[in-house]
């Protein structure tokens, strides 16, 4: 009996030791990194997705406009094929409305300016966008959402609560800058999760510096990318590629997962 008790104690000791580092402390939890891309841009399919696939990383793409026809009669559009394939490879397709309404002060014409919208109209647009995304990716009934131009105001009111009530959206990403690192999961509003809107011309060192801060804080950092080697808020192809290589080479420090996976993880802790 004494031998059995002794062996049991040894097993417990080994188990406890395996969960600690050489200093006797438990290893720090990996920082969560979410790579998100807005607007369904051509450079996402031609550059970002191939680079992500090459690095073995998954990302979230918030789509608002998808070309549904091809210049060749009877042939599917490259966008439809591309986003279907991206979803099949494990990338997340998120909702970014249909027409991407933004404030007029940012240069939006009246036809697509948020000032012309009612709460009913924006919610109908989100509903239709969800249906469209389901045609591309049938694995999810609910979607994550990103506010166009990071704006949550319709008719002078925050519509995030009403958006949540529809049951269509699980989590929503907002905007922010490179100081927005999530560390307090208990008080985090799942319908207004902050991110860093990556500025035009951001360098590799700046991208890495943000990840390092997230690692030091032991929290979650969300990158909000737009153009990769093209379009606007542009990050160069080489910078993006090398940043993915950095993340891939530091897997012991980072969990690079989709926005919905990250939010599912932290909300169940």
N, C-alpha and C positions, 0 to 999 in steps of 0.2 A: 504493500500500500504506500509506504514511504517513497519507493522508487517511482510509482505512478505520479505522486504529488510532485516529486522533484522534476520529472520530465515535463509535467504540465507547466511548471514555473519557468522552465527553460524555454518552452515554446512561446509563452507570453513575453518573455524578455527579448527573444529574437524578433518577435513580431513588432514590439515597441521600438526596438533599435532600427528596424528596417524602415520605420516611418520618420526617422530623425536624420539629421546630417551630422557631420563630424563634431559640431559644436554642441550636440545634444538637443538641438532645437528642431521642431518640425519644419520641413522645407516650406518656403513661402508659396502661397497659391499662385498659379500662373496668371499673368495679366491677360485680360480679354481684349482682343483687337477685332474690330469689325471694319471691314472694307466695304463701303457703300458707294454707289455710282448713280448719279441722278440724270434723268431725262432720256434714257434710252438712245444715246448718241451713237453715230456710226463708228466712232473710234472705240467704243466699248466692245463691239462685236469683232472689229478688225484687229484691235491691239490688246485691250484689257483682258478679255476672256481667254485668248490664246496664251497670254503671259501667265495668267492665274492657273490655267490648266497645266502649263509647263512646270509651275512651282508647286503644284498639288494643293492649291489653296482655294477655298470657296468664298464667294462674295455675295452681296445683295445688290440687285439692280432695280432701282425705282423707275418704272416705265410710265410715260404719259402719252407718247405718240408712237404708233407702230404702222409702218407702211404696209398696207394689206394687199397691194397688187404689184405686179411686176411689169417691166417694160416689154417682156416677152409674153405673148398670148398663151394662156394655159399653164404658165409656170408660176410657182409660189414665189412671193417676194423674198429677197434675201433676209429681211428683218424677221419675218415670220419663222422661216427655217432656222435662222440663227438663234432666236430666243427660245424656240422649242428645244434645240440641241443644248443650249446653256442650262435650261432647267433639268434636262435629262442627266446632265453631268453633275448636278447637285448645287448649282447656283440658285439663289432665291430671286424670284420675280416679285417685286413689291409694287404697291399702288401709288401713283403720283398724279392722279386725276387723268382726265382725257385731254383737256385744253390748257393745263398749267396756268391757271389764273393768278396774276400777281398785281400788286398795287401800281396804279398809273404813274406814280412818282418814280418808279423804277424803269419807266419807258414803255410800259405795256399799252397797247391800243385799247380803246373802249370795249371792243367786241370780246376781248379776252381778259379784261381787267377785273380784279376781284371786287371793285366798287360796284360793278354791274350785277353782282351775284346776290342771291338770297340764300338763306340757310338750306332751303329745299333744293335749290339748284345745285349747290356744291355737294350735298349728300346724294343726289341723283347721279351726279357725275362720278362720284366715288363708287356707287353701286354698279354703274355701267362698266367702269374700268375693271372692277373685280370680275365681272362676267367675261370680259375680254381676256383677262389674264388666265381665267379657268380654261378657256379654249386653247391656250398655249401650254398650260401646266395644270393638269387635273388632280394633282396630288393634294392640294390644299383648298379648303373651303373658306378659311379666313386668310387675310393677307396682312402684312405689315404696310405701313403708310409713311410717306414723307411729304411734309407740307411744301407746296410750291413756293419758292423764294423764302422758305422758312417762316411763312406768314400763317398765323392761326386765327386771324380776325376776319369775320364776315359780318357785314352790317353793324360794325362796331362792337361785336361780341366774339369771345373765344368760342370756336365751334368744336374744340377737341372733345369736350364732354358729350356733345350730341353725336359726334362721330363714333365714340365708343358705344353709345347706346344702340346703334344700328346692329351691332353684333358682327359686322363685316370685317372690322379691323381689330387685330389682337394688340399691336403695339404701334406707336407712331414716333418717328424721329423728327426732331426739330433742328435748329441751327446752332450757331455758336462759333467760338474761336478756339485757338490752340490751348487755351487755359481750361477748356471744358473736359475734365476727366471725372468720370463717375466713380465715387468711392462709397457713398452712402446709399446702399440699395434699399434700405427700409423706407426712406422718404422719397425715393425716385418716383416721379409721375410717369407711368408707362405710356402715356399718350403725349408726352412732351420730353422725349429723351434727347439731351443735348449732343451735339457733334461738332467737329471742327470742319468748317467750310474751307477746304484747302485752296489757298489763293493762287492766282496765276503766277507761274514761274517758281513755285515752291521747289526748293532744292532737296537733294537726297538727305543731306545732313539735317535739314529741318524736319523731314518726315521721320527720320530715325529718332531725333531728339524728342518728339512727341511720344513715340512708342516707349522710349526710355523713361520718360516721366510717368507714363501709365504703369510701367513695370515697378518703379520705385514706390508708387502709391498703392500698388496691389489692387488696382481697380479696372475699369473698362474705358477704352478709348475708341471713339467712332470717327473714322475718316469719311468726309463727304467730298468725294471726287466728282469732277465733271469731265472735261475733255482730257484725253490721254494722247498727247501728240497731235492734237487738233482741236477744233471748235473753240470753246471759251473756258475761263478759269483753268488754263491749260498747264498740265504737268507733262514734261517730255517723256517719250517712250522709254528712253534709256534710264531716266530717273525712276520711273515706275517699275521697270524690270528689276533694277538693282535693289529697290526697296523690298520687293517681293522676295528676292534672293536673301536679303538680310533677315526677314521674318522666318523664312524657311530654314535658315542656318541657326536660328535661335529658338527652336521649338521647345527647349527646356524652360524658357521664360514666358512664351506667349501661346495662348490659344487663339488661333485665327479662325473665327467661325462666323456664320451668317448672323444678321441682326435678330431674326426670330429665335435662333438657337441660343444666342447670348441672353436674350430677355427671358426665355424659358428657363435657362440655367439660374439666373440671379433671382428670379421671382419664386423659385422653388427652394431656395436656400433657407 
